[in-house]
Amino acid sequence: MGSEQNDSTSFSPSEPKLCVNGCGFFGTAANMNFCSKCYHDLRVTEEQASSAKAAFQKSLNPKPKISLEPAVGSSSTSSETAAFSEPPPPQTTAKNRCLSCKKKVGLMGFKCRCGSTFCGDHRYPENHECEFDFKGEGRDAIGKANPLMKAKKMERI
């Protein structure tokens, strides 16, 4: 009587279950019986689907119309038109070309501290007439690393 266990209340260790996708790895209950890679892929596709759905819903909703009646204050009308105006298109810059010679650099482009990409010939600051202040940056780094330590004045006896 005392040696019998109730199977409905006790948790028995079970064999690990394979991933639901059948990729060959083991899945966990926390990941809905998916392996970690398949679960991550599932979450990414769900996020993309939800963002696409939100964009679709936004495109279906018509833009609010601005009334042509004059408002009490002239500043409120100008703020309404500014709020509903189209944003300017983003500027496209060729990040895969050298800024100096316009040569395609592909994956081997060198990023300078000035924020531009250069080829192997123009990768050094003196070769592309870099306007970044390396000395000032160095001074600031040294100043932050070595703060000025000043002791209090000693009182004379």
N, C-alpha and C positions, 0 to 999 in steps of 0.2 A: 504494500500500500504506500509506504513512504518512498519507495524507489521509483514509482511511476511518475512520469512527468506529463503535464498537460501540453500537447503540441500546439494548441491554439494560442497559448499565452507566451510560450518561450520562442525565442528567435534561434532558429537552427542555421548554422553556417552553411551556405550553399556554394556551389561551384560558380566561378566567375562566368558571366554571360558574354557572348560575343556581341559586337556592335550590330545594331539593327540594320545598318547599311550593308553589312556583309563584307566589310573591308578586311577582316581578319584580326583586328585588334579587339581588346576587351572593352566593353562599355560599362558605365556606372549608372546607378539609379539617379544620381544627382544630375546627370547629363541626359536624362530620358533614354537610357540604355544605348547612347551613342558613345563612341570613343571621343577623345578630346578634339581631334582634328575634324571629324565629321560634325560634332556639336558646334565648333567655331564656324565652320562653313554654313551650317544651318542658320546660325544667328546672323551672319553677314547677309545671307540672302533675304532673311526676314526684314532686316533693317533697310535693305535696298528696296524691297517691295513696299514697305511702309512709306519711305520717302518718295517713291514714284507715285504712290497713291495720293499722297498729300499734294504733290506737284500737279497731278491731274485734276484733283478737286479744286485747286487754286486757279487752274486755267479755265475751268468750267464756270466759276463764279464771275459774273460781270463786274467790271470796275465800278465803284460808286461814282455817280454823276455829281458834278459840281453845279450848284444852282447858279443861275445867271442873275439872280436878284442881288442888288447891292446890299452889302452887309452894313451893320451899324458902324463898325470900325474898319478902316481900310486895311489895317495890318492883318486882320483875320482872313480876308479874301486872299491876300498874297501868300499867307502861310498855307492855306488850303491848296492853292495851285502848286505851290512848291512841294507839298507832301505827295501829290498824285502825279507829279511829272515823272517821266521815264528816267532812270539813272543812265549816265553816259556809259557806252560800251567800254569794257576793260581794254587797256592798252596791251597789245601783244608785242613782246620783245623776243628776239631770237636768242634763247639761252644756250643754243648749241653752236654758236658762232663766236669767233674771236672778236672782241670789240675793236682791236687795232686793225687787223688785216681782213676781217670778215670771213676768215677761213673756217670751214666746218670742223668742229672739234669732237663731236660725238660724245662718247663716254670719257674721253681723256681730257676734257676741258679742265683747266685749272681755275679755281675760284680764288679771287684776290680779296683782300680785306676791304677794298673799295666797293665790293659787291658785284663786280663784273667777272665774266668768264673769258679766259684767254687761252691761246694755243701754246704749245711748248716753246716757241720762239719768244713769245711776249709774256711769259708767266712771271718773270721777275719785275718788280716795281720800276726799276730803272729802264726797262725795255718798253714799257707801255705808258710812261709818263704818269705814274700813279699820283693822285692828289691826296692820298690818305696820309695823315700825320702820324707816322710811326714813332717819332721821337716823343711827341705829346702823349701818345698811348703808353709808351714805355715809362715816361715820367709819372703818369697817373697810376700805373700798376705798382711802381716802386713806392710811391707815396701812400698807397693803400696798404701795401705789405709792411711798410716801416713807418708807423705813425710817429710823430714827434713826441718824444718823452722829455718833459721838463719838470724838474724837481722844484719844490717850494723853496722860497728863500729861507736862509737860515737866519735866525735872530742873533744879533750880537749880544754878548754878555756885558 
